[in-house]
Amino acid sequence: MLRNIFGREKEVTGEWRRLNNEELHAPFPSQNIIRMMKQRRMNWVGHVARLEDRRVVHRVLVGDPREGARPLGRPSLWW
């Protein structure tokens, strides 16, 4: 992910080079980027779980996907 964000580095000679892993992770010594993304996702899920029952996002999170499902088989002809 970081390689996609930061891309390549232009050197003094004018040539482009690919950054190595140490150079990519140097600005973020405290946390792993994957762990941070998972933590933010879990924070969002906790927020949605505390929403009111009538909110659409809450219903999508805790609802049954089969609820209100269409019947199986070929649709009937209506014209």
N, C-alpha and C positions, 0 to 999 in steps of 0.2 A: 504494500500500500504506500509506504513512504517513498519507494522508488518511483511510483507513478506520480506522486505529488511533486517531488523535488527534481525528478528527471536527471539531466546530465549537468556537468559543470564545465564551464569554459576556462581553460587554463590561460596563463599569461602568454603562452606561445600562440594562442588562437585556436588550438585544437580542443575538441570536445572529448571528455572522458567520463566513464561511468563511475559513480561514487561507490565506494566499498561500504560494507555493512557498518563498520565502526563510524565512518563519517555520517551515515544516515541516522544512526541511533544516538549520536553525541548530543543533539539538542533535547533529547527526551530520556535522560538517565533515570528518572524516577519510576516510570511505568512502561509496561509493554503496551503497544498501541492496540493489540487485539484485546487485552484485558480491559483497557479503558473503554473500547467500543461495547464489549459485553456488559460492563458495569452501567453504562448509559442506557443500554437497551433494557436492562433489568429495572433501572429507576423509572423508565417510561412505563413499563408494564405495571409497576406498583402504583403509579399515578393513575393509570387507566382503571385498575382494579378498585380504586377508591372513588371513582366517579359514580354519579347517580345511575340507577338501573335503567332509566329511560334514555340515556345517551347512546347514540349509535355505536360509538367506539367500544363502550362497555359491553353492549349486547354482542358485538362481534367477538370480543375476547372470551366471554363466559358462555355464549350461546351454543346451541347444538346446530351444526351445519346442516343436519338432515331435517331440521324443523322447517316446515313449509316447502318441502321439496316437491318438485313436479313428479307426476306419475311416470312409471317406467313404460317403455314400449314406444311404438310409433305414434305420433300425434294423430288425432282423428281429423278427418277431412271436414272442413267447415264451409266450403263454398258450394 
